[in-house]
Amino acid sequence: MATVAHANAVKSLNKSSGRRRFVFKTFSQRLEEIEIDVYKSLDNVKSEPSEGSSFFKDCLIEWRELNTAEDFISYYEEIMPLVQTLPLVLLNKEILFSKLVSRLQMKARLSLEPILRLIAALSRDLLEDFVPFLPRVVDSLVSLLKSGADREAEIIEQIFSSWSYIMMYLQKYLIRDIRHVLK
């Protein structure tokens, strides 16, 4: 007889030595395997954006090649004219941020990873100017988790990874007013 634990089991790649390539893992087992360390990440982290560009635009172009979800493609086409240079990103920061946050929904599940990475890239471009957006980021992430993302280990990992990058990029600005940040 199947139990709730069996119903929540998901077929996952077996990382241990053994014959079986795929094994069923429960949600809690998948959560335990999440490991986030942005300082020792294998992702290619550039110290400077491409010439005449921004980290946001570079990230947008990279994810356009990797993600073909309809929701993300429509976002890309809508936003690309607004991010051609860093001054344009700074000028359009409110529009860019609002459109990013509005797409943090479970119905756009396939676009969540690039959207979360773009939020982190925007924080890297804006630096201190991004600090006022933090409460809205937190509210949006909490709303996303309440709408069902809390049951998806991959999405939880993406959320924590994005948040870790944001904190890494903004740490020297956040330390200045730590009381406000912790509220």
Backbone as a chain_set.jsonl record, in Angstrom:
{"seq": "MATVAHANAVKSLNKSSGRRRFVFKTFSQRLEEIEIDVYKSLDNVKSEPSEGSSFFKDCLIEWRELNTAEDFISYYEEIMPLVQTLPLVLLNKEILFSKLVSRLQMKARLSLEPILRLIAALSRDLLEDFVPFLPRVVDSLVSLLKSGADREAEIIEQIFSSWSYIMMYLQKYLIRDIRHVLK", "coords": {"N": [[0.845, -1.175, 0.0], [0.538, 2.205, -0.817], [1.99, 5.013, 0.747], [1.886, 8.38, 2.133], [4.506, 9.234, 2.131], [5.583, 7.677, 0.085], [4.178, 8.745, -2.057], [5.262, 11.269, -2.256], [7.777, 10.753, -3.113], [10.391, 11.107, -5.464], [11.791, 10.434, -8.626], [15.213, 10.413, -8.893], [18.571, 11.251, -9.915], [21.002, 8.886, -9.131], [23.628, 9.456, -7.069], [25.455, 8.004, -5.72], [27.822, 5.263, -5.573], [26.932, 2.539, -7.452], [24.714, 0.201, -9.115], [22.197, 1.045, -9.97], [20.943, 3.658, -11.809], [18.978, 5.618, -11.405], [17.144, 6.549, -8.538], [14.466, 6.524, -6.172], [13.697, 9.375, -4.306], [12.741, 11.002, -1.341], [11.069, 14.125, -0.652], [12.243, 15.404, 1.546], [14.753, 14.152, 1.585], [15.811, 15.109, -0.807], [15.913, 17.822, -0.18], [17.849, 17.806, 1.815], [20.117, 17.347, 0.327], [20.724, 19.703, -0.919], [23.11, 22.138, -1.562], [24.524, 25.153, -1.093], [26.894, 27.416, -1.995], [28.032, 30.266, -2.723], [30.476, 31.478, -2.868], [32.303, 29.571, -3.565], [31.49, 28.696, -6.014], [30.987, 26.892, -9.073], [30.109, 28.174, -11.244], [30.747, 30.449, -13.888], [32.007, 33.41, -12.921], [32.139, 36.658, -13.708], [34.359, 39.411, -13.364], [33.982, 41.849, -14.483], [31.502, 43.345, -16.582], [30.659, 42.664, -20.075], [32.208, 44.697, -22.595], [30.883, 47.93, -22.677], [28.453, 47.074, -21.761], [26.252, 45.517, -19.341], [26.025, 43.654, -16.262], [23.476, 42.678, -16.005], [22.437, 42.707, -18.657], [24.247, 40.927, -19.884], [23.637, 38.583, -18.464], [20.96, 38.29, -19.19], [21.168, 37.808, -21.966], [22.654, 35.433, -21.905], [20.827, 33.679, -20.604], [18.799, 33.733, -22.453], [19.731, 32.151, -24.454], [19.768, 29.733, -23.138], [17.217, 29.212, -22.126], [14.032, 28.522, -23.272], [11.443, 28.982, -22.603], [8.135, 30.154, -22.965], [7.183, 32.31, -21.411], [9.559, 33.467, -20.49], [10.797, 34.211, -22.906], [9.026, 36.161, -23.851], [9.409, 38.086, -21.866], [12.101, 38.694, -22.319], [12.023, 39.832, -24.933], [10.493, 42.071, -24.411], [12.025, 43.528, -22.601], [14.638, 43.831, -23.535], [15.258, 46.177, -25.196], [15.535, 48.084, -23.202], [17.865, 47.693, -21.804], [20.369, 48.076, -22.993], [22.734, 49.435, -22.334], [24.699, 50.179, -19.36], [23.987, 52.73, -18.2], [21.334, 52.901, -19.189], [20.17, 50.732, -17.867], [20.351, 51.642, -15.228], [18.699, 53.89, -15.415], [16.236, 52.726, -16.012], [15.659, 51.113, -13.842], [13.49, 50.732, -12.003], [11.358, 49.883, -13.653], [12.493, 47.557, -14.766], [12.898, 46.008, -12.445], [10.258, 45.781, -11.424], [8.964, 44.358, -13.473], [10.429, 41.99, -13.409], [9.873, 40.965, -10.817], [7.137, 40.626, -11.023], [6.969, 38.364, -12.525], [7.632, 36.25, -10.95], [6.216, 33.588, -10.383], [4.457, 30.534, -9.806], [3.157, 29.491, -12.007], [4.766, 30.15, -14.082], [6.878, 28.372, -14.017], [9.061, 27.283, -15.462], [10.51, 29.482, -16.085], [11.52, 30.484, -13.775], [14.183, 30.078, -12.731], [15.939, 31.608, -14.525], [14.783, 34.161, -14.067], [15.204, 34.583, -11.337], [18.009, 34.583, -11.321], [18.427, 36.834, -12.886], [17.453, 38.829, -11.211], [19.427, 38.772, -9.251], [21.605, 39.552, -10.854], [20.79, 42.127, -11.528], [20.937, 43.311, -9.028], [23.66, 43.315, -8.749], [24.469, 45.142, -10.689], [23.162, 47.49, -9.852], [23.924, 47.826, -7.204], [24.239, 49.755, -4.391], [21.903, 51.14, -4.968], [20.064, 49.145, -5.179], [19.285, 48.329, -2.694], [16.863, 49.546, -1.569], [14.987, 47.961, -2.881], [14.999, 45.497, -1.674], [13.017, 44.739, 0.397], [10.762, 44.28, -1.242], [11.701, 42.211, -2.823], [11.98, 40.173, -0.916], [9.275, 39.915, -0.082], [8.141, 39.023, -2.501], [9.5, 36.598, -2.882], [8.659, 35.157, -0.643], [5.929, 35.047, -1.194], [6.029, 33.513, -3.531], [6.994, 31.102, -2.46], [4.824, 30.459, -0.798], [2.931, 29.931, -2.708], [3.366, 27.4, -3.622], [5.974, 26.751, -4.257], [7.411, 25.917, -2.118], [7.295, 23.214, -2.024], [8.939, 22.234, -3.903], [12.043, 21.147, -4.366], [14.091, 21.932, -6.13], [13.37, 24.532, -6.864], [13.45, 25.799, -4.401], [16.185, 25.638, -3.93], [17.098, 27.286, -6.041], [16.005, 29.736, -5.259], [17.35, 30.217, -2.799], [19.963, 30.279, -3.748], [19.931, 32.508, -5.482], [19.264, 34.518, -3.61], [21.529, 34.352, -2.003], [23.541, 35.228, -3.754], [22.665, 37.884, -4.12], [23.009, 38.887, -1.506], [25.77, 38.571, -1.299], [26.714, 40.375, -3.259], [25.789, 42.784, -2.228], [26.746, 43.057, 0.34], [28.616, 44.908, 1.559], [27.202, 47.26, 1.496], [24.95, 46.722, 2.944], [25.87, 46.288, 5.497], [26.332, 48.789, 6.529], [23.916, 49.796, 7.508], [22.755, 47.882, 9.384], [20.701, 47.4, 11.235], [18.353, 48.314, 10.0], [18.254, 46.544, 7.857], [17.861, 44.068, 9.111], [15.309, 44.328, 10.082]], "CA": [[0.0, 0.0, 0.0], [1.319, 3.444, -0.92], [1.804, 5.986, 1.822], [2.172, 9.758, 1.745], [5.944, 9.301, 1.854], [5.794, 7.127, -1.255], [3.599, 9.663, -3.032], [6.154, 12.415, -2.389], [9.069, 10.319, -3.626], [10.648, 11.552, -6.827], [12.902, 9.727, -9.226], [16.363, 11.302, -8.982], [19.83, 10.646, -10.304], [21.719, 8.265, -8.021], [24.996, 9.972, -7.058], [26.333, 7.068, -5.023], [28.304, 4.182, -6.428], [25.975, 1.448, -7.499], [24.25, -0.132, -10.452], [20.972, 1.755, -10.343], [21.22, 5.053, -12.187], [17.958, 6.469, -10.803], [16.507, 6.035, -7.334], [13.423, 7.409, -5.668], [14.083, 10.115, -3.107], [11.66, 11.81, -0.789], [11.298, 15.567, -0.679], [13.202, 15.758, 2.605], [16.074, 13.698, 1.158], [16.276, 16.048, -1.831], [16.258, 19.072, 0.501], [19.109, 17.606, 2.532], [21.219, 17.334, -0.629], [20.979, 21.05, -1.435], [24.327, 22.745, -1.029], [24.707, 26.454, -1.731], [28.094, 28.131, -1.58], [28.278, 31.17, -3.847], [31.882, 31.869, -2.909], [33.058, 28.487, -4.191], [30.638, 28.231, -7.093], [31.633, 26.52, -10.322], [29.621, 29.067, -12.284], [31.703, 31.442, -14.339], [31.67, 34.717, -12.378], [32.998, 37.668, -14.315], [34.599, 40.571, -12.507], [33.499, 43.012, -15.229], [30.592, 42.972, -17.671], [31.192, 42.857, -21.417], [32.468, 46.109, -22.882], [29.702, 48.717, -23.018], [27.262, 46.329, -21.37], [26.013, 45.418, -17.902], [25.862, 42.272, -15.817], [22.087, 42.313, -16.277], [22.301, 42.388, -20.083], [24.995, 39.692, -20.137], [22.845, 37.484, -17.898], [19.757, 38.173, -20.022], [21.563, 37.161, -23.222], [23.031, 34.052, -21.58], [19.633, 32.883, -20.328], [17.994, 33.638, -23.679], [20.256, 30.99, -25.164], [19.542, 28.518, -22.359], [15.823, 29.021, -21.734], [13.102, 28.819, -24.362], [10.077, 29.046, -22.073], [7.383, 31.252, -23.583], [7.131, 33.438, -20.489], [10.862, 34.13, -20.467], [11.023, 34.819, -24.226], [8.245, 37.407, -23.91], [10.103, 39.039, -21.001], [13.326, 39.077, -23.028], [11.684, 40.747, -26.029], [9.947, 43.291, -23.825], [12.99, 44.24, -21.774], [15.934, 43.999, -24.197], [15.565, 47.562, -25.592], [15.76, 48.927, -22.027], [19.078, 47.298, -21.078], [21.503, 48.049, -23.914], [23.931, 49.941, -21.649], [24.529, 50.32, -17.916], [23.155, 53.899, -17.884], [19.925, 52.569, -19.442], [19.734, 49.861, -16.767], [20.166, 52.514, -14.064], [17.543, 54.743, -15.675], [15.017, 51.909, -16.059], [15.735, 50.119, -12.765], [12.165, 50.459, -11.433], [10.613, 49.087, -14.641], [13.128, 46.235, -14.836], [12.629, 45.276, -11.211], [8.822, 45.479, -11.336], [8.638, 43.298, -14.433], [11.038, 40.748, -12.916], [9.135, 40.487, -9.647], [5.796, 40.199, -11.443], [7.076, 37.047, -13.169], [7.949, 35.223, -9.947], [4.974, 32.855, -10.147], [4.579, 29.099, -10.06], [2.67, 29.135, -13.345], [5.909, 30.358, -14.973], [7.875, 27.541, -13.348], [10.246, 27.089, -16.296], [11.228, 30.758, -16.171], [11.923, 30.943, -12.445], [15.637, 30.143, -12.547], [16.516, 32.811, -15.136], [14.264, 35.378, -13.431], [15.929, 34.727, -10.071], [19.383, 34.97, -11.649], [18.393, 38.223, -13.367], [17.309, 39.695, -10.03], [20.769, 38.852, -8.662], [22.442, 40.354, -11.759], [20.363, 43.52, -11.375], [21.51, 43.795, -7.763], [25.096, 43.529, -8.979], [24.612, 46.389, -11.445], [22.656, 48.642, -9.106], [24.62, 47.881, -5.918], [23.549, 50.458, -3.305], [20.563, 51.522, -5.426], [19.181, 47.98, -5.095], [18.896, 48.114, -1.294], [15.434, 49.807, -1.334], [14.167, 46.911, -3.49], [15.086, 44.251, -0.898], [11.743, 44.285, 0.984], [9.896, 43.747, -2.3], [12.253, 40.907, -3.205], [11.61, 39.231, 0.148], [7.829, 39.679, -0.181], [7.886, 38.221, -3.699], [9.998, 35.241, -2.657], [7.746, 34.522, 0.32], [4.7, 34.778, -1.941], [6.328, 32.384, -4.408], [7.048, 29.904, -1.619], [3.465, 30.146, -0.342], [2.106, 29.479, -3.828], [3.674, 26.025, -3.989], [7.403, 26.525, -4.472], [7.974, 25.28, -0.923], [7.246, 21.764, -2.22], [9.84, 21.928, -5.017], [13.418, 21.3, -3.872], [14.893, 22.67, -7.113], [13.015, 25.95, -6.787], [13.992, 26.281, -3.124], [17.622, 25.822, -4.152], [17.268, 28.464, -6.892], [15.693, 30.918, -4.444], [18.454, 30.449, -1.87], [21.144, 30.64, -4.523], [19.744, 33.901, -5.907], [19.352, 35.367, -2.42], [22.93, 34.35, -1.576], [24.266, 36.134, -4.65], [22.27, 39.26, -3.79], [23.684, 39.25, -0.261], [27.201, 38.67, -1.573], [26.975, 41.61, -4.0], [25.395, 43.974, -1.473], [27.14, 42.956, 1.744], [29.261, 46.1, 2.128], [26.189, 48.314, 1.625], [24.0, 46.301, 3.973], [26.52, 46.383, 6.809], [26.251, 50.184, 6.982], [22.675, 50.001, 8.258], [22.36, 46.502, 9.679], [19.416, 47.381, 11.951], [17.288, 48.447, 8.999], [18.236, 45.314, 7.065], [17.324, 42.97, 9.906], [13.876, 44.536, 10.321]], "C": [[0.889, 1.236, 0.0], [0.979, 4.374, 0.235], [2.084, 7.385, 1.281], [3.646, 9.906, 1.39], [6.262, 8.764, 0.464], [5.266, 8.073, -2.321], [4.504, 10.864, -3.269], [7.524, 12.04, -2.938], [9.199, 10.72, -5.089], [11.852, 10.798, -7.351], [14.048, 10.714, -9.449], [17.597, 10.524, -9.395], [20.553, 10.133, -9.068], [23.174, 8.71, -8.078], [25.962, 9.048, -6.33], [26.795, 5.984, -5.993], [27.315, 3.023, -6.345], [25.473, 1.257, -8.914], [23.073, 0.72, -10.887], [21.274, 3.225, -10.607], [20.236, 6.009, -11.524], [17.368, 5.779, -9.583], [15.426, 7.014, -6.912], [13.892, 8.057, -4.379], [12.898, 10.938, -2.647], [12.051, 13.279, -0.867], [12.339, 15.964, 0.359], [14.614, 15.294, 2.25], [16.653, 14.647, 0.112], [16.657, 17.383, -1.209], [17.596, 18.964, 1.218], [20.312, 17.665, 1.602], [21.552, 18.715, -1.184], [22.201, 21.625, -0.747], [24.585, 24.034, -1.797], [25.937, 27.12, -1.138], [28.503, 29.032, -2.736], [29.735, 31.597, -3.94], [32.752, 30.808, -3.571], [32.28, 27.89, -5.354], [31.46, 27.867, -8.326], [31.154, 27.386, -11.478], [30.696, 30.089, -12.62], [31.256, 32.818, -13.852], [32.661, 35.722, -12.938], [33.17, 38.836, -13.357], [34.098, 41.855, -13.163], [32.508, 42.537, -16.288], [31.284, 43.146, -19.023], [31.324, 44.348, -21.689], [31.194, 46.821, -23.339], [28.394, 48.069, -22.61], [27.076, 46.419, -19.86], [25.912, 43.944, -17.541], [24.451, 41.78, -16.134], [21.916, 41.905, -17.735], [23.033, 41.094, -20.417], [24.223, 38.469, -19.644], [21.596, 37.227, -18.743], [20.071, 37.443, -21.326], [21.928, 35.7, -22.984], [21.793, 33.178, -21.373], [18.716, 32.787, -21.537], [18.442, 32.434, -24.494], [19.903, 29.683, -24.461], [18.075, 28.207, -22.101], [14.895, 29.438, -22.865], [11.649, 28.825, -23.889], [9.389, 30.298, -22.62], [7.363, 32.501, -22.703], [8.453, 34.205, -20.475], [11.154, 34.822, -21.792], [10.261, 36.138, -24.325], [8.885, 38.477, -23.028], [11.348, 39.577, -21.706], [13.026, 40.114, -24.11], [11.187, 42.092, -25.515], [11.039, 44.151, -23.188], [14.301, 44.564, -22.495], [16.213, 45.441, -24.644], [15.913, 48.475, -24.41], [17.094, 48.67, -21.333], [20.336, 47.297, -21.946], [22.812, 48.518, -23.28], [23.649, 50.037, -20.151], [23.74, 51.58, -17.553], [21.662, 53.663, -18.144], [19.367, 51.673, -18.338], [19.456, 50.706, -15.529], [18.928, 53.391, -14.218], [16.233, 53.967, -15.565], [14.932, 50.9, -14.921], [14.37, 49.764, -12.182], [11.336, 49.576, -12.365], [11.17, 47.668, -14.689], [12.779, 45.397, -13.612], [11.157, 44.866, -11.121], [8.434, 44.339, -12.265], [9.25, 41.955, -14.017], [10.199, 40.142, -11.799], [7.746, 39.99, -10.043], [5.816, 38.814, -12.092], [7.486, 35.934, -12.209], [6.665, 34.511, -9.537], [5.182, 31.392, -10.496], [4.078, 28.712, -11.448], [3.761, 29.337, -14.399], [7.111, 29.586, -14.435], [9.17, 27.398, -14.146], [11.084, 28.353, -16.43], [11.785, 31.208, -14.828], [13.437, 31.06, -12.279], [16.246, 31.358, -13.241], [16.032, 34.105, -14.492], [14.996, 35.626, -12.116], [17.383, 35.142, -10.307], [19.447, 36.414, -12.139], [18.221, 39.208, -12.215], [18.673, 39.861, -9.359], [21.692, 39.705, -9.531], [22.081, 41.831, -11.664], [20.925, 44.103, -10.081], [23.0, 44.08, -7.921], [25.347, 44.816, -9.76], [24.236, 47.604, -10.612], [23.398, 48.876, -7.796], [23.787, 48.618, -4.877], [22.13, 50.88, -3.692], [19.57, 50.364, -5.355], [18.635, 47.778, -3.685], [17.42, 48.441, -1.038], [14.495, 48.744, -1.928], [14.118, 45.633, -2.648], [13.773, 43.827, -0.241], [10.787, 43.7, -0.058], [10.394, 42.393, -2.793], [11.824, 39.858, -2.19], [10.122, 38.902, 0.072], [7.496, 38.785, -1.371], [8.35, 36.783, -3.52], [9.112, 34.48, -1.678], [6.438, 34.156, -0.371], [4.884, 33.581, -2.876], [6.36, 31.081, -3.614], [5.661, 29.49, -1.149], [2.593, 29.595, -1.463], [2.495, 28.096, -4.339], [5.144, 25.736, -4.206], [8.056, 25.841, -3.279], [7.957, 23.762, -1.017], [8.161, 21.308, -3.361], [11.282, 22.202, -4.585], [14.279, 22.116, -4.832], [14.622, 24.167, -7.035], [13.532, 26.551, -5.486], [15.49, 26.54, -3.271], [17.884, 27.065, -4.999], [17.017, 29.75, -6.113], [16.854, 31.229, -3.504], [19.731, 30.854, -2.599], [21.072, 32.1, -4.969], [19.901, 34.851, -4.727], [20.802, 35.454, -1.928], [23.777, 35.268, -2.452], [23.929, 37.589, -4.347], [22.992, 39.72, -2.533], [25.19, 39.413, -0.47], [27.525, 40.0, -2.268], [26.731, 42.856, -3.152], [25.944, 44.021, -0.052], [27.762, 44.229, 2.302], [28.293, 47.268, 2.268], [25.198, 47.989, 2.736], [24.583, 46.44, 5.376], [26.405, 47.788, 7.381], [25.03, 50.437, 7.852], [22.062, 48.639, 8.588], [21.024, 46.424, 10.408], [18.251, 47.442, 10.972], [17.142, 47.156, 8.19], [17.576, 44.18, 7.828], [15.848, 43.141, 10.253], [13.139, 43.872, 9.22]], "O": [[1.875, 1.3, 0.733], [-0.177, 4.495, 0.639], [2.468, 7.553, 0.124], [3.993, 10.624, 0.452], [7.1, 9.316, -0.249], [5.863, 8.184, -3.391], [4.514, 11.422, -4.366], [8.346, 12.918, -3.201], [8.232, 10.675, -5.849], [12.812, 10.55, -6.622], [13.872, 11.733, -10.117], [17.663, 9.304, -9.245], [20.701, 10.852, -8.08], [23.884, 8.38, -9.028], [27.168, 9.293, -6.328], [26.237, 5.813, -7.077], [26.928, 2.601, -5.256], [25.77, 2.054, -9.803], [22.968, 1.08, -12.059], [21.789, 3.937, -9.745], [20.624, 7.106, -11.121], [17.122, 4.573, -9.596], [15.473, 8.194, -7.259], [14.412, 7.394, -3.481], [12.153, 11.496, -3.453], [13.207, 13.622, -1.115], [13.221, 16.774, 0.076], [15.582, 15.979, 2.582], [17.845, 14.954, 0.141], [17.614, 18.018, -1.65], [18.382, 19.911, 1.229], [21.414, 17.999, 2.038], [22.57, 18.875, -1.858], [22.316, 21.606, 0.478], [24.833, 24.01, -3.003], [26.012, 27.356, 0.068], [29.238, 28.607, -3.628], [30.178, 32.037, -5.001], [33.827, 31.12, -4.083], [32.406, 26.699, -5.641], [32.504, 28.466, -8.585], [31.724, 27.341, -12.569], [31.451, 30.533, -11.755], [30.241, 33.339, -14.314], [33.862, 35.647, -12.677], [32.246, 39.203, -12.631], [33.82, 42.837, -12.475], [32.66, 41.443, -16.831], [32.374, 43.713, -19.097], [30.63, 45.162, -21.08], [30.516, 46.374, -24.264], [27.33, 48.48, -23.073], [27.657, 47.275, -19.192], [25.734, 43.091, -18.411], [24.253, 40.617, -16.485], [21.315, 40.869, -18.021], [22.507, 40.255, -21.147], [24.164, 37.447, -20.327], [21.224, 36.078, -18.98], [19.321, 36.559, -21.741], [21.555, 34.829, -23.769], [21.716, 32.069, -21.903], [17.929, 31.845, -21.635], [17.63, 31.778, -25.146], [19.755, 28.646, -25.108], [17.723, 27.048, -21.879], [14.962, 30.565, -23.354], [10.731, 28.685, -24.698], [9.999, 31.363, -22.72], [7.51, 33.617, -23.2], [8.467, 35.436, -20.452], [11.709, 35.921, -21.797], [10.796, 37.126, -24.829], [8.904, 39.651, -23.399], [11.609, 40.78, -21.685], [13.692, 41.145, -24.192], [11.439, 43.129, -26.128], [10.97, 45.379, -23.241], [15.004, 45.491, -22.094], [17.345, 45.897, -24.476], [16.522, 49.527, -24.603], [17.424, 49.359, -20.367], [21.282, 46.57, -21.643], [23.885, 48.045, -23.655], [22.495, 49.984, -19.727], [22.888, 51.514, -16.668], [20.818, 54.169, -17.404], [18.22, 51.838, -17.923], [18.444, 50.51, -14.856], [18.194, 53.607, -13.254], [15.234, 54.497, -15.079], [14.195, 49.919, -15.03], [14.119, 48.594, -11.893], [10.688, 48.631, -11.916], [10.416, 46.695, -14.657], [12.412, 44.228, -13.728], [10.852, 43.724, -10.776], [7.663, 43.458, -11.886], [8.654, 40.904, -14.249], [9.858, 38.96, -11.831], [7.239, 39.034, -9.457], [4.774, 38.166, -12.192], [7.666, 34.792, -12.63], [6.096, 34.792, -8.482], [5.98, 31.055, -11.371], [4.525, 27.712, -12.008], [3.689, 28.762, -15.485], [8.229, 30.101, -14.409], [10.257, 27.392, -13.567], [12.242, 28.293, -16.845], [12.466, 32.232, -14.762], [13.918, 32.054, -11.735], [17.009, 32.087, -12.608], [16.805, 35.057, -14.382], [15.365, 36.762, -11.816], [17.921, 35.965, -9.567], [20.402, 37.133, -11.845], [18.784, 40.302, -12.244], [19.033, 40.963, -8.945], [22.477, 40.495, -9.007], [22.96, 42.692, -11.712], [21.341, 45.261, -10.048], [23.532, 44.992, -7.288], [26.337, 45.506, -9.514], [24.914, 48.63, -10.66], [23.487, 50.012, -7.33], [22.713, 48.138, -4.513], [21.254, 50.966, -2.832], [18.362, 50.58, -5.46], [17.614, 47.113, -3.513], [16.761, 47.673, -0.337], [13.338, 48.642, -1.519], [13.272, 44.773, -2.892], [13.431, 42.647, -0.31], [10.082, 42.731, 0.222], [9.594, 41.526, -3.142], [11.36, 38.78, -2.561], [9.745, 37.733, 0.151], [6.66, 37.889, -1.26], [7.674, 35.852, -3.957], [8.847, 33.292, -1.867], [5.901, 33.07, -0.152], [3.995, 32.738, -2.995], [5.812, 30.071, -4.054], [5.352, 28.299, -1.105], [1.627, 28.876, -1.206], [2.004, 27.665, -5.382], [5.526, 24.573, -4.329], [9.131, 25.254, -3.407], [8.546, 23.087, -0.172], [8.155, 20.136, -3.737], [11.687, 23.357, -4.454], [15.11, 22.91, -4.391], [15.546, 24.975, -7.129], [14.003, 27.688, -5.472], [15.999, 27.552, -2.788], [18.807, 27.823, -4.702], [17.733, 30.736, -6.286], [17.295, 32.376, -3.42], [20.492, 31.686, -2.106], [22.048, 32.839, -4.844], [20.588, 35.867, -4.829], [21.246, 36.514, -1.487], [24.629, 36.0, -1.949], [24.821, 38.437, -4.322], [23.531, 40.827, -2.498], [25.809, 40.298, 0.121], [28.493, 40.67, -1.909], [27.398, 43.873, -3.341], [25.629, 44.951, 0.69], [27.456, 44.6, 3.435], [28.529, 48.172, 3.069], [24.672, 48.89, 3.389], [23.849, 46.685, 6.333], [26.384, 47.957, 8.6], [25.095, 51.199, 8.816], [20.976, 48.304, 8.116], [20.28, 45.463, 10.211], [17.277, 46.701, 11.109], [16.028, 46.733, 7.881], [16.809, 43.41, 7.25], [15.203, 42.182, 10.677], [11.909, 43.904, 9.193]]}, "num_chains": 1, "name": "protein.A"}
